[in-house]
Amino acid sequence: MNWPFAGSSAMIEPEAIADYAAAHSDAEDDYLHRLWRAANIHTVHGHMASGHLQGRLLKMLVMMQRPRYILEVGTFAGYSAICMAQGLPQKGNGKVFTFEINDEMEDFTRQWINGSDVAGLIDFRIGNAVTEAPKLGIMFDMMFLDGDKRTYAETYDALLPLLNPGGIILADNTLWDGHVVDPKYDCDSQTMGIRRFNDRIADDDRVEKVIVPIRDGLTIIRKKTT
């Protein structure tokens, strides 16, 4: 998708916009850059790692929200978990509980999480967050959904009771490369899952919500306090 430049017939490529935004944001640290490169080289779906801009946004939102406990659904390479942990107080009780359902990622991800300087703030587990997170006996102040797009709506319904009032959910990939508005993808199960999720959130009066068109779409959802 091209971005039109106001007042001109010229079209600006989204890559140029992303590069400009990255250059004017906090830099990606060396460890995260090496992790991002390793994910793209050594995993089949390396593009799924959050990356520089989204990683800095996740860190900043954690610093703004000041959660005690964060739940992540879909660890993948560990990039986003590390970024969120970087936003937590380094001396405190904060922790990121992150679940990855694909056990084939464990060896890769665990070494990168354990090698980070925020390893002590991350609890990495292999398993289904929908069934395993309630067993922790914890109420969360923040959640990051980045798991199976086909079951986003069901994951949301299952985990919202574990979110404290005033807490926020960040749901990744909610624009799905524009497929959500493209009828060519009406039979694609992942696209349909995201559409169902987006419709579910739009109609849920228990929460406030906004979709931010960063990368592949990030929905910010706040659970109302009353």
C-alpha positions in Angstrom: 0.0 0.0 0.0 1.3 3.4 -0.9 1.0 6.5 1.3 -0.2 9.7 -0.6 1.7 12.8 0.3 -0.8 15.6 1.1 -1.0 18.3 -1.6 1.0 16.3 -4.2 0.4 13.5 -6.7 3.6 11.8 -5.5 3.3 8.5 -3.8 5.6 7.7 -0.8 6.5 4.1 -0.3 5.7 2.7 3.2 9.3 1.5 3.6 10.5 5.1 3.4 8.0 6.1 6.1 9.1 3.2 8.3 12.8 4.0 7.8 12.1 7.7 8.6 10.1 6.8 11.8 12.9 4.4 12.9 15.6 7.0 12.4 13.6 9.4 14.6 12.8 7.0 17.4 15.0 5.5 20.1 17.6 3.1 18.6 17.3 -0.6 18.7 19.9 -1.9 21.0 22.6 -4.3 19.7 21.2 -7.4 21.5 17.7 -6.9 20.0 19.1 -6.3 16.6 21.1 -9.5 16.8 18.0 -11.4 17.9 16.0 -10.0 15.1 18.6 -11.0 12.5 18.9 -14.5 14.1 15.1 -15.0 13.9 15.1 -14.0 10.3 18.0 -16.3 9.4 17.3 -19.3 11.6 13.5 -19.5 11.8 10.9 -20.1 9.1 8.8 -17.1 9.9 11.4 -14.6 11.1 9.3 -11.7 9.9 7.0 -12.4 12.9 9.5 -10.9 15.3 8.2 -7.6 16.5 11.1 -5.5 15.3 12.5 -2.1 16.1 9.6 0.3 15.9 7.0 -2.0 17.5 9.5 -3.1 20.1 10.2 0.5 21.2 6.4 1.2 21.3 5.9 -1.9 23.5 8.6 -0.7 25.9 7.1 2.8 26.1 3.6 1.5 26.7 4.8 -0.6 29.5 6.6 2.4 31.0 3.4 4.4 30.7 1.0 1.8 32.0 3.4 0.7 34.8 2.0 -2.9 35.0 3.0 -5.4 37.7 2.2 -8.5 35.7 2.1 -8.8 31.9 0.8 -11.8 29.9 2.0 -12.5 26.4 0.3 -14.9 24.1 2.8 -16.0 21.5 6.4 -15.6 22.4 7.9 -16.6 19.1 11.6 -15.5 19.2 11.3 -13.6 22.5 11.8 -10.1 20.9 8.6 -8.6 22.2 8.9 -10.2 25.7 12.4 -8.7 26.1 11.1 -5.3 24.9 8.2 -5.3 27.4 10.5 -6.5 30.2 12.8 -3.6 29.4 9.9 -1.2 30.3 9.4 -2.7 33.7 11.2 -1.4 36.8 14.5 -3.2 37.0 14.1 -3.4 40.8 10.6 -4.4 41.6 8.0 -7.1 41.4 7.1 -6.8 37.7 7.2 -9.8 35.5 6.3 -10.8 31.9 4.7 -14.3 31.7 5.0 -15.4 28.1 3.5 -18.5 26.5 4.5 -20.1 23.2 2.4 -23.0 22.0 5.0 -24.2 19.4 7.5 -26.3 21.3 9.8 -26.3 18.3 10.7 -22.7 19.2 11.8 -23.5 22.7 15.5 -24.0 22.3 16.0 -20.9 20.1 13.8 -18.6 22.2 14.9 -19.7 25.6 18.6 -19.1 24.9 17.9 -15.5 23.7 15.6 -14.7 26.7 18.1 -16.2 29.1 21.0 -14.3 27.5 19.2 -10.9 27.8 19.8 -8.5 30.7 16.1 -8.7 31.7 16.0 -12.5 31.9 15.0 -12.3 35.6 11.9 -10.4 34.6 10.6 -13.0 32.1 8.8 -16.3 32.8 8.9 -18.2 29.5 6.6 -21.2 29.2 5.7 -23.7 26.5 2.0 -24.2 26.5 -1.4 -22.8 25.6 -2.0 -19.5 27.5 -5.7 -19.9 27.4 -5.6 -23.0 29.6 -2.3 -22.4 31.4 -2.5 -18.7 32.4 -5.6 -19.1 34.7 -3.6 -21.6 36.7 -1.1 -19.0 37.7 -3.6 -17.4 40.0 -2.5 -13.9 38.8 -4.5 -10.9 37.7 -2.7 -9.0 34.9 -2.4 -5.3 34.2 -1.3 -5.7 30.6 -1.6 -8.4 27.9 0.0 -8.7 24.4 -1.9 -11.0 22.0 0.2 -12.3 19.2 -0.8 -16.0 18.9 -3.1 -17.9 16.5 -5.1 -15.4 14.5 -7.8 -17.9 13.8 -8.7 -18.0 17.5 -8.1 -14.4 18.5 -11.7 -13.8 19.5 -11.8 -16.9 21.7 -8.4 -16.1 23.3 -9.7 -12.6 24.1 -12.9 -13.9 25.7 -11.0 -16.4 27.8 -8.3 -14.0 29.1 -10.3 -10.8 29.6 -11.5 -12.0 33.0 -7.8 -12.1 34.0 -7.2 -8.4 33.2 -7.6 -5.9 36.0 -9.9 -3.0 35.4 -7.9 -0.2 33.8 -5.6 -2.8 32.3 -4.8 -2.8 28.6 -4.6 -5.5 25.9 -2.3 -5.0 22.9 -3.4 -7.2 19.9 -1.0 -7.5 17.1 -1.6 -8.0 13.3 -5.2 -6.7 13.4 -5.0 -5.1 9.9 -3.3 -8.3 8.5 -1.5 -6.6 5.6 -4.8 -5.0 4.5 -6.4 -8.4 4.0 -9.2 -7.5 6.5 -10.7 -5.2 3.9 -9.9 -7.3 0.8 -12.7 -9.6 -0.4 -10.0 -11.9 -2.0 -9.3 -13.2 1.5 -12.9 -14.0 2.5 -12.0 -17.8 2.6 -8.7 -17.4 4.4 -9.1 -18.7 8.0 -6.6 -16.3 9.5 -8.1 -13.3 7.9 -11.6 -14.4 9.0 -10.3 -14.9 12.5 -8.9 -11.4 12.7 -12.1 -10.0 11.2 -14.2 -11.8 13.9 -11.8 -10.5 16.6 -12.0 -6.9 15.3 -15.8 -7.1 15.1 -15.9 -8.6 18.6 -13.8 -5.8 20.1 -15.7 -3.1 18.2 -19.0 -4.3 19.8 -17.7 -4.9 23.3 -18.8 -2.1 25.6 -16.7 -3.4 28.4 -13.6 -1.9 26.8 -12.3 1.1 25.0 -10.3 0.5 21.8 -8.3 2.0 19.0 -6.5 0.4 16.0 -3.1 1.9 15.4 -1.7 1.3 11.8 1.8 0.5 12.9 3.4 -2.4 11.0 0.5 -4.9 10.5 -1.9 -3.1 12.8 -1.9 -2.9 16.6 -5.2 -2.7 18.5 -5.0 -1.0 22.0 -7.8 -2.1 24.2 -8.5 -0.7 27.7 -10.8 -2.5 30.1 -13.2 0.0 31.7 -13.1 0.5 35.4 -16.8 0.8 35.8 
